[in-house]
């Protein structure tokens, strides 16, 4: 079903050299289990990001539709916020911020909030950036490490916004916050770090340009639309730090893919926990 190969040679995902399907370690780069149980071909067929873009877009659209359905009477449209789900439905699905975390002890929402969106244009623009940044980051770091960066950046972004929202609300921290922009800033930070680490001025400067422009846009207030710049800043900082720890010049290992699966599983559990405990 998944095109699993049981015999012969496959391409090591880390170094691109031929290895045996059952080899315990790549003799060239040292990656453990380079044959990936014979699934390297199937994973390669999913694209550079191993299907992560399709997963994010599909799950985000599904959750956005669920948010509209859960409280149909609370859906509003004002200014640029077309088809905006109610705060109640976003809360039930896993929105983060000072109110859910400190008011209700929903700390797991640091994981779930990045998959929720507060309007039609909000999800449209974020998904466009996911399509742009995720494959590029996966190309440089590997799909597993890209998922790790995405997840941790979302956590650090919503953590910072929540802390500011509770301890310094006058600085604009969020009481309720959602959106993929926090982890997306983490991917931008990963590209910035790669440019610095690998000496690629083009990649680094382009990522810096995008980050500065998007961050600057957040200071403008559009009718019916509010930008969580603290989440952006926290996502960028988290993405940069974890990128330094992962080091893009070292080949991705099988452990990174396992960690990526753990990140995604934890996110799913966070959304389920939000639904079960939201009422």
C-alpha positions in Angstrom: 0.0 0.0 0.0 2.8 2.4 0.9 5.3 1.0 -1.6 7.5 -0.5 1.1 10.7 -1.9 -0.2 12.0 -5.0 1.5 15.2 -5.8 -0.4 17.9 -4.1 -2.4 19.3 -0.6 -2.1 17.7 2.8 -1.4 19.0 6.4 -1.2 20.0 7.6 2.3 17.7 10.5 3.2 20.6 12.4 4.9 23.5 12.1 2.4 22.0 10.8 -0.8 24.2 7.7 -1.0 23.0 4.2 -1.8 22.5 2.0 1.3 20.9 -1.3 1.9 17.2 -1.3 3.0 18.1 -3.3 6.1 21.4 -1.5 7.0 21.5 -0.4 10.6 23.7 2.6 9.8 24.8 4.6 6.7 28.5 4.0 6.2 28.9 7.5 4.7 27.1 9.8 7.1 26.4 7.6 10.1 22.6 7.9 10.0 20.9 5.1 11.9 18.3 3.0 10.0 18.9 4.9 6.7 16.5 2.6 4.9 13.6 3.9 7.0 12.0 0.4 7.0 11.9 0.5 3.2 9.6 3.6 3.1 12.2 6.1 1.8 10.7 6.0 -1.7 7.2 6.5 -0.4 8.3 9.4 1.8 10.2 11.0 -1.1 7.0 10.8 -3.2 5.3 13.1 -0.7 7.6 15.9 -1.7 10.4 17.8 0.0 8.4 18.4 3.1 7.1 14.7 3.3 3.5 15.9 3.0 3.6 18.4 5.9 2.2 21.2 3.8 -0.8 19.2 2.8 -1.3 18.1 6.4 -1.2 21.7 7.7 -3.5 23.0 5.1 -6.0 20.2 5.3 -6.0 20.2 9.2 -6.3 24.0 9.4 -9.2 24.1 6.9 -10.9 21.3 8.8 -10.5 23.1 12.2 -11.5 26.4 10.7 -14.7 24.8 9.4 -15.3 23.2 12.8 -14.9 26.5 14.5 -17.5 28.1 12.3 -19.9 25.2 12.8 -19.5 24.9 16.6 -21.0 28.3 17.2 -22.7 29.3 14.0 -24.6 32.1 15.7 -21.3 33.7 16.9 -19.7 33.9 13.4 -19.1 37.6 12.5 -17.6 39.6 9.6 -16.1 43.0 10.1 -13.6 44.9 8.0 -10.9 42.4 6.9 -12.1 39.7 9.3 -14.5 37.8 7.0 -16.2 34.8 8.5 -14.6 35.2 11.9 -15.3 32.2 14.3 -16.6 33.2 17.8 -14.0 33.3 20.7 -16.0 30.5 22.3 -15.5 28.1 19.5 -11.8 29.0 19.2 -11.4 28.5 22.9 -13.0 25.1 22.7 -10.7 24.0 19.8 -7.5 25.1 21.5 -6.9 28.8 21.3 -4.1 30.0 23.5 -3.4 33.3 25.4 -3.7 34.7 28.9 -7.3 33.7 29.4 -7.1 30.0 28.4 -3.7 29.4 30.0 -3.8 31.4 33.2 -7.6 31.6 33.6 -8.4 27.9 32.8 -5.0 26.1 33.1 -5.1 25.1 29.4 -1.3 25.1 29.0 -1.4 22.5 26.1 -2.9 25.2 23.9 0.6 26.4 23.1 0.6 23.4 20.7 -2.9 23.6 19.3 -3.3 27.4 18.7 -1.1 27.4 15.6 -3.5 25.2 13.7 -6.5 27.5 14.3 -7.5 30.8 12.5 -9.6 33.7 13.2 -11.0 34.5 9.8 -11.1 33.6 6.1 -8.2 36.0 5.1 -6.3 35.0 8.1 -6.2 31.3 7.1 -5.7 32.1 3.4 -2.6 34.2 3.9 -1.1 31.9 6.5 -1.6 28.8 4.3 0.1 30.7 1.4 3.1 31.2 3.6 3.1 27.6 4.7 3.3 26.6 1.0 6.2 28.9 0.5 8.3 28.4 3.6 7.8 24.8 4.7 9.3 23.1 1.6 12.2 25.5 1.5 13.0 24.9 5.1 12.7 21.1 4.7 15.1 21.3 1.7 17.8 22.8 3.9 17.1 21.1 7.3 15.2 17.9 6.3 11.5 17.4 6.8 11.8 16.0 10.3 13.7 19.0 11.6 11.4 21.4 9.8 8.5 20.0 11.7 10.4 20.3 15.0 11.2 23.9 14.3 7.6 24.6 13.3 6.3 23.1 16.5 8.7 24.6 18.9 8.4 28.0 17.3 4.6 27.9 17.8 5.1 27.0 21.4 7.6 29.8 22.1 5.5 32.3 20.2 2.3 31.7 22.1 4.2 31.4 25.3 5.7 34.8 25.0 2.4 36.4 23.9 0.6 34.7 26.8 3.2 35.9 29.4 3.0 39.5 28.1 -0.8 39.2 28.1 -0.9 38.3 31.8 2.0 40.3 33.2 2.1 43.3 30.9 -1.2 43.5 29.1 -0.6 47.2 28.4 2.1 46.1 26.0 -0.4 44.3 23.8 0.0 40.7 24.8 -2.9 38.4 23.8 -5.8 37.4 25.9 -6.9 34.9 23.2 -4.7 34.1 20.2 -4.5 31.7 17.3 -2.8 31.4 13.9 0.0 29.7 12.1 2.0 33.0 11.9 4.0 32.2 15.1 5.4 28.9 13.7 5.9 30.5 10.3 8.1 33.2 11.9 10.1 30.2 13.3 10.6 28.9 9.7 11.8 32.4 8.7 14.2 32.4 11.6 15.5 29.0 10.5 16.2 30.3 7.0 18.0 33.4 8.5 20.2 31.1 10.6 20.9 28.8 7.6 22.1 31.8 5.7 24.4 32.8 8.5 25.7 29.3 9.2 26.2 28.3 5.5 27.3 31.7 4.3 24.4 32.0 1.9 23.7 35.7 1.8 20.8 35.4 -0.6 18.8 33.0 1.6 19.5 34.9 4.8 18.8 38.4 3.4 15.6 37.3 1.7 14.3 35.6 4.9 15.2 38.7 6.9 13.4 40.9 4.4 10.2 38.8 4.7 10.4 38.8 8.5 10.9 42.5 8.8 8.1 43.3 6.4 5.6 40.9 8.0 6.6 42.1 11.5 6.2 45.8 10.5 2.7 45.1 9.0 1.7 43.8 12.4 2.0 47.4 13.8 -0.7 48.6 11.6 -4.3 48.2 12.9 -6.8 47.3 10.3 -10.5 47.4 11.0 -11.7 44.1 12.6 -8.2 42.6 12.4 -5.5 42.5 15.2 -2.0 41.1 14.8 -0.2 39.3 17.6 3.3 40.6 17.2 4.5 39.1 20.5 3.7 35.7 19.1 5.6 36.6 16.0 8.6 37.7 18.0 8.5 34.6 20.2 8.1 32.3 17.2 11.1 33.9 15.5 13.3 33.6 18.7 12.3 30.0 19.3 12.8 29.1 15.6 16.3 30.7 15.6 17.4 29.0 18.8 16.2 25.5 17.9 17.8 25.9 14.4 21.1 26.6 16.1 20.7 23.5 18.2 19.8 21.3 15.2 22.6 22.7 12.9 21.5 22.5 9.3 25.0 21.6 8.1 24.8 18.3 10.0 22.7 15.7 8.1 19.2 14.9 9.4 19.0 11.7 11.4 16.2 9.2 11.9 15.8 10.4 15.4 14.7 13.8 14.0 11.8 12.1 12.1 10.8 10.3 15.2 10.8 13.6 17.2 8.7 15.2 14.4 6.1 12.4 14.7 6.1 13.0 18.5 5.5 16.7 17.9 2.6 16.1 15.6 1.1 13.5 18.0 1.4 15.9 20.9 -0.4 18.6 18.8 -3.3 16.2 18.0 -3.6 15.3 21.6 -3.6 19.0 22.5 -6.6 19.6 20.2 -8.4 16.6 21.5 -7.8 17.7 25.1 -9.2 21.2 24.2 -12.4 19.7 22.8 -12.9 17.3 25.7 -12.3 20.0 28.3 -13.7 23.0 26.5 -17.2 22.8 27.7 
